[in-house]
Amino acid sequence: MHILILSHYFVPENNAPAARVHALAREWTRQGHRVTVITSAPNVPTGVVFEGYRNHLVQQEWIDGIRTVRVWTYLAANRGRLRRGFNFLSYFVTAGVAGALLRPRADVVVATSPQFFAGCAGLPVSRAHGAPFVLEIRDIWPASIIAVGALKEGHVVRALENLERALYAAADHIVTVGAGYRQHLLDRGVPGAKVEVVTNGVDSALFVPQASDETLRARLGLTGKYVVTYAGTVGMAHGLEVVLRAGHRLREHGRDDIVLLVVGDGACRAELEQAAHDQGLGNVVFTGMVERAQLPVYLASSDACLVHIRDEALFSTVLPSKIFEDAVMEKPVIAGLRGEGSDILAAADCGIVFAPDDDAALTAAVERLADDPEEGRRLGRNGRRFVLEHYDRRSLARDYLAILERVRADFATRR
């Protein structure tokens, strides 16, 4: 097949959507299929184009055998509403035009959220190619942007909700990254036969346990410390204010042997880092963005890992990919989650789950593991074994490919 993917984010950007699309496309290419990705110039999260790239109307490169077509977008940092809205809409227009004109024709078109308008662009592109349209839901829009306070109820939200329902109805098939997302769609009236789940997973070739990098720990001021690392987007949905509150509690408890490390960037990183500085929280350290290829080194140099999502009902549907990356590195996972993510951690017996936003519970979990390193090692071993068995991305990519092949065959029969 020729599989055409529309994704606002792609490598060398190192967020979760970019990593998922790259892993899927790379495996489908290995299986002998032609894969094209239409994306933007890499610029997330700062809105500044990465070195070696330009924000041209159209440019093309090949990455791991994947034809990568980059289209012009209005650039904006990962914060604020108006400029990001223009960024999303510009991708909808330029990716839609480029996708419709792309040759050779695609056999199936996959459009992935976030963001919402990437999904919208997939519909006219699929029609131009006479190909089935598969919508991938990685984020529930507009509900998720309402949940974090980025939009308030009103005419804009109602228009987006109408567009959301129309997009679900128009898609030939829908793939979600978690069972919670699937249930949300069913609650919205989408037929169950139309929706399947292909979860997030882990690149087991990249995330391999290794020795701690003591030079890195020394550079970050972590020598001799018990290090708990949050690695990922520092966004509105992640509620990392809880880390600062836990830092206060650890200081009050006299636990100067423990450091909370935040690896990554996002809309809230600068504000949180400034707050930590103003409050004199030397036990909360921010690195800013690091290259994805370096992420395993940071995790290997940690003693435990943190995953956290704000305590909103909608976010109980979220299944963060960082769960799998942390666990496969043989690190115990401390997770402020509800829903499917917490169930997976319980089944794997690889961490401690606490109520989101509860800094007292987070502090207790951190102290418990710091005081019992053997328990941490046991949880870490459990996590790696469980993830390799159930959430290896190459295996998940093959499952996804089977869905695409079936959707293509069904589409051809209907025609």
PEDALIN-V794858 format. One line per field, one symbol per residue. ss: DSSP state (2 for helix, 1 for strand, 0 for the rest). psi: psi as a letter, one per 30 degrees, with the letter a starting at -180 (. if undefined). burial: b if it has 24 or more other ideal C-beta (glycine too) atoms within 12 Angstrom, else e. Layout:
ss: ???
psi: ???
burial: ???
//
This chain:
ss: 0111110000000002222222222222220001111111000000000000000001111110011111100000000002222222222222222222200000011111000222222222222220011111100000222220000000222222222222222200111100222222222000022211100001000000000002222220000001111110000222002222222222220000011111110000222222222200000111110002222222220001111100002222200002222222000111110002222222220011110000222222222222202222222222222222220122222222222222222222220
psi: ljkkkjkfklkgkgleeeeeeeeeeeeeeegglkkkkkalkkfkgfgkklkfllileklklkjhgkjjjklkljkklhlleeeeeeeeeeeeeeeeeeeefkklklfkkkkklllefeeeffeeeeeefhlkjkkkjfkjkgeefeeggfklkaeeeeeeeeeeeeeeefkelkklgleeeeeeeefggkkeffklkjllakjffejkklkkjfeeeeeghgkgljkkkkjakiaeffhgffeeeeeeeeeeggigfkkjkjjalaffeeeeeeeeeeghifgjkkfaklkeffeeeeefglfllkkkklikeefffkjkffeeeeefghkkkjkillbeeeeeeeefhgakklkkgjfeeeeeeeeeeefieeeeeeeeeeeeeeeeefhkfeeeeeeeeeeeeeeeeeeeee.
burial: bbbbbbbbbbbbbbbbbbbbbbbbbbbbbeeebbbbbbbbbbbbbebeebeebebeebbebebbebbbbbbbbbbbebbeeeebbebbbbbbbbbbebbbebeeebbbbbbbbbbbbbbbbbbbbbeebebbbbbbbbbbbbbbbbbbebbeeeeeeeebbeebeebbebbbbbbbbbbbbbebbeebebeeebbbbbbbbbbbebbebeebeeebbeebebeebbbbbbbbbbbbbbbbbbbbbbbbbbbeeebeebbbbbbbbbbbbeebbeebeeeebebbbbbebbebeebbbbbbbbbbbbbbbbbbebbbbbbbbbbbbbbbbbbbbbbbbbbbbbebbeebebbbbbbbbbbebbbebbbbbbeeeeebeebbbbbbebbbebbbbbbbbebbbebbbebbeebeeee
//
